[in-house]
Amino acid sequence: MRKLILAAAAIGLAVPAVPAFADDHEEADRPLAEVDWYRINMIKWKHGKGDRAHEIIDMFEKVDAALGRNDVIDLHMNTGEWNSIVAFKMKDGIQGMAYQRAQGPDEWDVEFARQVGGEDKAKELTAEFDSLIAEEQRHIGHIDHPPKS
């Protein structure tokens, strides 16, 4: 159910009529810690490159699985201007945006390199993946926690 709600929220972001910042929410008094935050990437693949992109995404998903992460949602769009909408849960919530990334590779990068045969191969696949993207937009969104009774 939660993934369905996130999927609907991500699709809602793809609708051009939605304002960039919605002011009509009654969330002004809601603490930021009471919601789950997501980085949302909206992607258009270069013509004919979606299948290869999803082959590489399958590799990314194996890395997530090896690290015990199962909170990425990858929507393959059938309508609208975007081919894929991907939501990544921000494990530290919105507070994670206040910190600079540590120097050096993180555990995901290390595991990806291990799975694909080394750092050079990982860099090559990452560059190839980036070359398949025609256009990308990145956004931040959230899902409210259910009210506590």
Secondary structure, 3 states (H helix, E strand, C coil): CHHHHHHHHHHHHHCCCCCCCCCCCCCCCCCHHHEEEEEEEEEEECCCCHHHHHHHHHHHHHHHHHCCCCCEEEEECCCCCCCEEEEEECCCHHHHHHCCCCCCCCHHHHHHHHHHCCHHHHHHHHHHHHHCEEEEEEEEEEEECCCCC
